[in-house]
Amino acid sequence: MKLKTVLILLFFFSIQTVIFSRVTVIKRATEVNPKIYFAGITGERTLGSHIKTSLKKSGWFRCRKNKQNCKYIISGYKSSGEIIIEVKDNIIGNNYRFALNEKKNKKKQSYIITDAILKKLFGIPGICNSKIAFNVQIGKNKDIYICNFDGSAIKRITNNRTLSLDPSWGLNNNLITYTLYKSTYTDIVGKYLKTGKTYNLASFPGLNNGGTVSPDGKYIALILSRDRQVELYIKELRGSKTLRITKDSAVEGTPCWSPKSDLICYVSDKGIGRPLLYVYDLKSGKRMKLPTVGSEAVSPDWSPVGNKIVYSARFGKQYTLAVYDVRREKSEAVNINAAGDWMSPSWAPDGRHVICSRRLNYKSQLYIVDTWTGKAKQLLKYKSNLTSPSWSELF
């Protein structure tokens, strides 16, 4: 199959339509974040300032200027090369105390401390000490950049003078895979961040697209047209053995892995000619169509915690975000209450927030969306189009 034809078919899965009106989606109960008062870190004003900012940007608290009516009082001090953090539950009366090794980089230290507080209070991995990879359009080219969870420390990691698309994290944040477009074909390549070296992971004849590494680091799920049909495959990450998963006339796209590396969620237009979500079980070889909302479902991403799949759902002419709960076997749209197309969502490590691109008035920018409340906040402000974000695990 010619590359041009394949790209037209894949565009069916990634189309971002310009919307001029807002669609009403399913509402869900709003979770109220607890009020906190941060008293600072004794003798560490700079670190205290960074922690205060990280607590606010984590999306899990409502920071207040005084202790009144606050559920949590947070403070700390330095002792013998350690930062001691104290958390007081002002309602129940419980006190938490833990120590972390002092680091020279105060901002990174604030991320680690905030994540430790989140884990202590809510039992989640955290969100702050992570990074986001995304595409930046520069003229006719697109390259991959990364930044911290709050949009700081932006760094360019590719300069290929072509299209370097759809970044995806793998191997415990040591690898970023992406699709490299060349004159007549595409390859899936991987860039190791520590060494800066890039390797071809898939360069079969025709299309090589959608490469995502399994959480256990053994395989890569990808879309190939090597047999003159766009199909889902899995391939050994460090080997050549390849297994074809789908064998039909449908077009598949955008695979993602379950946290245990035993299931793959992907998009297919099998039977009805419009993209919906399917799950393939590597152990049984069975596949199942998921119950989704809207007329189309594209760009799935499987949460590292919480066993949920976020995706873009089409209502009328607009794409909004929706979440499928694997345990409940039910999908609900996220009530964002904002115009535009919300595309390519990727879960944060906390299993609550996602990063996605919002296309409005012919321009795409990155937003962090709280899937509990629908609250959206712009991450970066660029003149260029920003698309295809991918959120890493915690570093």
C-alpha positions as CSV (number, residue, x, y, z in Angstrom):
1,M,0.0,0.0,0.0
2,K,1.4,3.4,-1.0
3,L,2.4,5.7,1.9
4,K,0.1,8.5,0.7
5,T,-2.9,6.2,0.8
6,V,-2.0,4.9,4.2
7,L,-1.6,8.4,5.6
8,I,-5.1,9.4,4.3
9,L,-6.5,6.4,6.1
10,L,-4.6,7.2,9.4
11,F,-5.8,10.8,9.2
12,F,-9.2,9.3,9.7
13,F,-8.1,8.4,13.3
14,S,-6.3,11.7,14.1
15,I,-8.5,14.3,12.5
16,Q,-9.0,17.5,14.5
17,T,-12.0,19.3,13.3
18,V,-12.4,23.1,14.0
19,I,-15.5,23.7,16.2
20,F,-17.5,26.9,16.6
21,S,-20.0,25.8,19.3
22,R,-19.9,23.9,22.5
23,V,-21.5,20.5,23.0
24,T,-23.1,19.4,26.2
25,V,-21.6,16.2,27.6
26,I,-22.3,13.9,30.6
27,K,-21.7,15.6,33.9
28,R,-20.1,13.8,36.9
29,A,-19.8,14.7,40.6
30,T,-17.1,17.2,41.3
31,E,-14.5,16.0,43.8
32,V,-13.5,18.9,46.1
33,N,-9.8,19.3,46.8
34,P,-8.9,19.7,50.5
35,K,-7.8,23.1,51.7
36,I,-4.2,23.3,52.9
37,Y,-1.9,25.9,54.5
38,F,1.8,25.6,53.8
39,A,3.9,27.2,56.6
40,G,7.2,27.0,54.7
41,I,10.5,25.2,55.3
42,T,12.4,26.8,58.2
43,G,15.7,28.2,56.9
44,E,15.0,27.2,53.3
45,R,13.0,30.1,51.8
46,T,13.8,29.1,48.1
47,L,12.8,25.5,48.6
48,G,9.7,26.6,50.5
49,S,8.6,28.8,47.6
50,H,9.1,26.0,45.1
51,I,7.1,23.6,47.3
52,K,4.2,26.0,47.6
53,T,4.1,26.4,43.9
54,S,4.3,22.6,43.3
55,L,1.5,22.0,45.8
56,K,-0.7,24.4,44.0
57,K,0.1,23.1,40.5
58,S,-0.3,19.5,41.5
59,G,-4.1,19.9,41.2
60,W,-4.8,18.0,44.4
61,F,-5.1,20.9,46.9
62,R,-6.7,24.4,47.4
63,C,-3.9,26.4,48.9
64,R,-4.8,29.1,51.5
65,K,-3.0,32.0,53.1
66,N,-4.0,31.1,56.6
67,K,-4.8,28.0,58.7
68,Q,-8.5,28.8,59.2
69,N,-10.7,25.9,57.9
70,C,-7.8,24.1,56.4
71,K,-7.7,20.3,56.5
72,Y,-4.0,20.0,56.3
73,I,-1.1,22.2,57.7
74,I,2.2,21.4,56.1
75,S,5.6,22.6,57.3
76,G,9.2,21.5,57.4
77,Y,12.8,22.1,58.4
78,K,16.3,21.0,57.5
79,S,18.3,18.6,59.7
80,S,21.7,16.9,59.1
81,G,21.3,16.8,55.3
82,E,17.7,15.9,55.3
83,I,14.4,17.8,54.8
84,I,11.9,16.9,57.4
85,I,8.3,17.3,56.3
86,E,5.4,17.5,58.8
87,V,1.8,17.2,57.8
88,K,-1.0,17.8,60.3
89,D,-4.5,16.8,59.6
90,N,-6.4,19.7,61.2
91,I,-9.7,17.9,61.1
92,I,-9.0,14.3,62.3
93,G,-5.9,15.2,64.3
94,N,-3.5,12.8,62.6
95,N,0.1,13.8,62.1
96,Y,2.5,12.6,59.5
97,R,6.2,13.1,59.4
98,F,8.8,11.9,57.0
99,A,12.4,12.7,55.9
100,L,13.9,13.1,52.4
101,N,17.6,13.5,51.4
102,E,18.5,17.1,50.7
103,K,19.2,17.9,47.0
104,K,21.1,20.8,45.4
105,N,18.4,21.4,42.8
106,K,15.7,23.0,44.9
107,K,13.0,22.9,42.3
108,K,13.4,19.1,41.7
109,Q,13.5,18.7,45.5
110,S,10.1,20.4,45.7
111,Y,8.7,18.0,43.1
112,I,9.9,15.0,45.1
113,I,8.5,16.4,48.4
114,T,5.1,17.2,46.9
115,D,4.9,13.8,45.4
116,A,5.8,12.3,48.8
117,I,3.0,14.3,50.4
118,L,0.5,13.1,47.7
119,K,1.5,9.5,48.3
120,K,1.2,9.8,52.1
121,L,-2.2,11.5,52.0
122,F,-3.9,9.9,48.9
123,G,-1.9,6.8,48.2
124,I,-1.1,7.8,44.6
125,P,2.4,7.9,43.0
126,G,2.3,11.7,42.5
127,I,2.5,13.9,39.5
128,C,5.3,16.6,39.9
129,N,8.5,14.7,39.3
130,S,7.5,13.8,35.8
131,K,8.0,15.2,32.3
132,I,5.9,15.8,29.2
133,A,7.0,15.1,25.6
134,F,5.2,16.8,22.8
135,N,5.4,18.0,19.1
136,V,6.2,21.6,18.1
137,Q,5.4,22.6,14.5
138,I,8.2,24.7,13.0
139,G,7.3,25.6,9.4
140,K,6.5,22.4,7.6
141,N,8.5,20.4,10.1
142,K,7.6,19.0,13.5
143,D,10.1,18.2,16.3
144,I,9.8,16.7,19.8
145,Y,10.3,18.7,22.9
146,I,10.1,17.8,26.6
147,C,9.3,19.9,29.7
148,N,8.6,19.5,33.4
149,F,5.0,18.8,34.5
150,D,4.5,22.5,35.1
151,G,5.8,23.6,31.7
152,S,9.2,24.6,32.9
153,A,12.7,23.5,31.6
154,I,11.6,23.1,27.9
155,K,14.2,21.2,25.9
156,R,14.3,20.2,22.3
157,I,15.3,16.6,21.7
158,T,15.0,16.1,17.9
159,N,16.1,18.2,15.0
160,N,15.4,16.0,12.0
161,R,14.2,18.7,9.5
162,T,11.1,16.6,8.7
163,L,8.1,15.2,10.7
164,S,9.0,13.6,14.0
165,L,5.6,12.7,15.4
166,D,3.7,11.0,18.2
167,P,6.4,10.7,21.0
168,S,5.8,8.0,23.6
169,W,7.8,7.3,26.8
170,G,9.3,3.8,27.5
171,L,11.9,1.9,29.6
172,N,11.3,3.8,32.8
173,N,11.6,7.2,31.0
174,N,15.0,6.3,29.4
175,L,13.5,6.0,25.9
176,I,11.2,8.1,23.7
177,T,9.8,6.4,20.6
178,Y,8.4,8.3,17.7
179,T,7.5,8.1,14.0
180,L,10.0,9.6,11.7
181,Y,8.7,10.6,8.3
182,K,11.0,10.3,5.3
183,S,10.4,11.1,1.6
184,T,8.5,7.9,0.7
185,Y,8.2,6.0,4.0
186,T,8.1,6.2,7.8
187,D,10.2,4.5,10.5
188,I,9.6,4.0,14.2
189,V,12.7,5.2,16.0
190,G,13.8,5.3,19.6
191,K,15.9,8.0,21.3
192,Y,17.7,7.2,24.5
193,L,17.7,10.3,26.6
194,K,20.9,9.5,28.6
195,T,23.1,8.9,25.6
196,G,21.3,10.9,23.0
197,K,21.6,8.0,20.5
198,T,18.8,7.1,18.2
199,Y,18.0,3.6,16.9
200,N,15.6,2.3,14.3
201,L,13.0,0.1,16.0
202,A,10.9,-0.7,13.0
203,S,11.7,0.0,9.3
204,F,9.5,-2.5,7.4
205,P,8.4,-1.7,3.9
206,G,5.5,0.7,3.9
207,L,4.1,2.3,7.0
208,N,5.7,2.0,10.4
209,N,3.6,4.0,12.9
210,G,2.3,4.2,16.5
211,G,5.2,2.6,18.3
212,T,4.5,2.3,22.1
213,V,6.7,0.2,24.4
214,S,5.1,-2.2,26.9
215,P,5.5,-1.3,30.6
216,D,7.6,-4.4,31.1
217,G,10.0,-3.2,28.4
218,K,9.8,-6.4,26.3
219,Y,7.7,-5.4,23.3
220,I,6.6,-2.5,21.2
221,A,3.0,-2.3,19.8
222,L,3.0,-0.7,16.3
223,I,0.9,-0.3,13.2
224,L,2.4,-1.7,10.0
225,S,1.3,-2.0,6.3
226,R,4.0,-4.6,5.4
227,D,1.2,-7.0,4.2
228,R,-0.5,-4.3,2.1
229,Q,-3.0,-3.7,4.9
230,V,-2.9,-1.4,7.9
231,E,-2.7,-3.8,10.9
232,L,-1.8,-4.0,14.5
233,Y,1.5,-5.9,15.4
234,I,3.7,-6.4,18.4
235,K,7.5,-6.7,18.0
236,E,10.3,-7.6,20.4
237,L,11.9,-4.3,21.5
238,R,15.4,-5.8,21.4
239,G,14.8,-8.4,18.8
240,S,13.3,-9.0,15.4
241,K,10.4,-11.4,16.2
242,T,7.1,-9.8,15.1
243,L,3.5,-11.0,15.6
244,R,0.6,-9.8,13.6
245,I,-2.4,-9.2,15.8
246,T,-5.2,-8.1,13.5
247,K,-6.0,-9.8,10.2
248,D,-8.9,-8.0,8.5
249,S,-9.8,-5.3,6.0
250,A,-10.2,-2.7,8.8
251,V,-7.7,0.1,9.5
252,E,-6.1,0.0,13.0
253,G,-4.3,2.8,14.8
254,T,-2.9,4.3,18.1
255,P,-2.2,1.3,20.3
256,C,-1.6,1.6,24.0
257,W,-0.7,-1.0,26.7
258,S,-2.3,-2.0,30.0
259,P,-0.1,-1.5,33.1
260,K,0.6,-5.3,33.3
261,S,1.6,-5.5,29.6
262,D,-1.0,-8.2,29.0
263,L,-3.7,-6.1,27.1
264,I,-3.5,-3.7,24.2
265,C,-6.2,-1.0,23.5
266,Y,-6.3,0.2,19.9
267,V,-8.5,1.9,17.4
268,S,-10.2,0.1,14.5
269,D,-13.0,0.9,12.0
270,K,-13.8,-2.8,11.8
271,G,-17.3,-3.6,10.3
272,I,-18.9,-0.2,10.7
273,G,-16.4,2.2,8.9
274,R,-15.9,4.5,11.9
275,P,-13.1,4.4,14.6
276,L,-14.0,2.7,17.9
277,L,-11.9,1.2,20.7
278,Y,-10.9,-2.5,21.0
279,V,-8.9,-4.5,23.5
280,Y,-6.7,-7.4,22.6
281,D,-5.8,-10.0,25.2
282,L,-2.2,-11.3,24.6
283,K,-2.8,-14.4,26.7
284,S,-6.1,-15.6,25.2
285,G,-5.8,-14.1,21.8
286,K,-9.3,-12.7,22.1
287,R,-10.4,-9.1,21.3
288,M,-13.4,-7.1,22.6
289,K,-15.0,-3.9,21.4
290,L,-15.3,-1.4,24.3
291,P,-18.5,0.5,25.1
292,T,-17.7,4.1,24.3
293,V,-19.6,7.3,24.1
294,G,-20.0,9.5,21.1
295,S,-20.0,8.5,17.4
296,E,-16.3,7.9,17.3
297,A,-13.5,7.0,19.7
298,V,-9.8,7.7,19.0
299,S,-6.4,8.2,20.7
300,P,-6.7,5.9,23.7
301,D,-4.3,5.9,26.7
302,W,-4.3,3.4,29.6
303,S,-3.8,4.9,33.0
304,P,-0.8,3.6,35.0
305,V,-3.1,3.5,38.1
306,G,-6.9,3.2,38.5
307,N,-7.4,0.9,35.5
308,K,-9.0,3.5,33.2
309,I,-8.7,4.4,29.6
310,V,-8.9,8.0,28.4
311,Y,-9.8,8.8,24.8
312,S,-11.2,11.4,22.4
313,A,-14.9,10.9,21.7
314,R,-16.8,12.6,18.9
315,F,-20.1,14.4,19.6
316,G,-21.5,15.9,16.5
317,K,-18.5,17.8,15.0
318,Q,-16.6,18.1,18.2
319,Y,-14.1,15.9,19.9
320,T,-14.1,15.9,23.7
321,L,-12.4,13.7,26.3
322,A,-14.0,10.6,27.7
323,V,-12.9,7.9,30.2
324,Y,-13.7,4.2,30.2
325,D,-13.6,2.5,33.6
326,V,-12.3,-1.0,33.0
327,R,-13.8,-2.4,36.3
328,R,-17.2,-0.8,35.8
329,E,-17.2,-1.5,32.0
330,K,-18.6,2.0,31.5
331,S,-17.6,5.2,29.6
332,E,-18.4,8.8,30.6
333,A,-17.5,12.0,28.8
334,V,-15.4,14.6,30.8
335,N,-17.4,17.8,31.2
336,I,-14.8,20.3,30.1
337,N,-17.3,23.0,29.2
338,A,-15.0,24.7,26.6
339,A,-15.1,24.9,22.9
340,G,-12.6,23.2,20.6
341,D,-11.3,19.7,19.8
342,W,-9.7,17.9,22.7
343,M,-7.3,15.3,21.3
344,S,-4.5,12.9,22.0
345,P,-4.9,12.6,25.8
346,S,-2.1,11.1,27.9
347,W,-2.4,10.2,31.6
348,A,-0.4,11.8,34.4
349,P,1.2,9.4,36.9
350,D,-1.5,10.3,39.4
351,G,-4.3,8.7,37.3
352,R,-6.4,11.8,37.6
353,H,-5.0,14.4,35.3
354,V,-4.3,14.2,31.5
355,I,-2.3,16.3,29.1
356,C,-4.0,16.8,25.7
357,S,-4.0,19.1,22.7
358,R,-6.9,21.6,22.3
359,R,-7.5,22.8,18.8
360,L,-9.5,26.0,18.5
361,N,-9.6,28.5,15.6
362,Y,-7.0,26.5,13.6
363,K,-4.5,26.4,16.4
364,S,-3.5,23.6,18.7
365,Q,-2.1,24.1,22.3
366,L,-1.5,21.9,25.3
367,Y,-3.8,21.7,28.3
368,I,-3.9,19.8,31.5
369,V,-7.4,18.5,32.2
370,D,-8.7,17.2,35.6
371,T,-10.8,14.2,34.6
372,W,-12.7,14.4,37.9
373,T,-13.9,18.0,37.5
374,G,-13.3,18.9,33.8
375,K,-11.2,21.8,34.8
376,A,-8.7,22.6,32.0
377,K,-5.5,24.7,32.3
378,Q,-3.2,25.7,29.5
379,L,0.3,24.3,30.0
380,L,2.3,26.4,27.5
381,K,1.7,29.4,25.3
382,Y,3.4,29.0,21.9
383,K,2.8,30.7,18.6
384,S,3.4,27.4,17.0
385,N,1.0,24.4,17.1
386,L,1.6,22.0,19.9
387,T,0.3,18.5,19.6
388,S,0.6,14.8,20.5
389,P,1.6,15.1,24.2
390,S,2.9,12.1,26.2
391,W,3.2,12.1,30.0
392,S,6.1,10.2,31.5
393,E,6.2,8.1,34.7
394,L,7.8,9.6,37.8
395,F,11.6,10.1,37.5
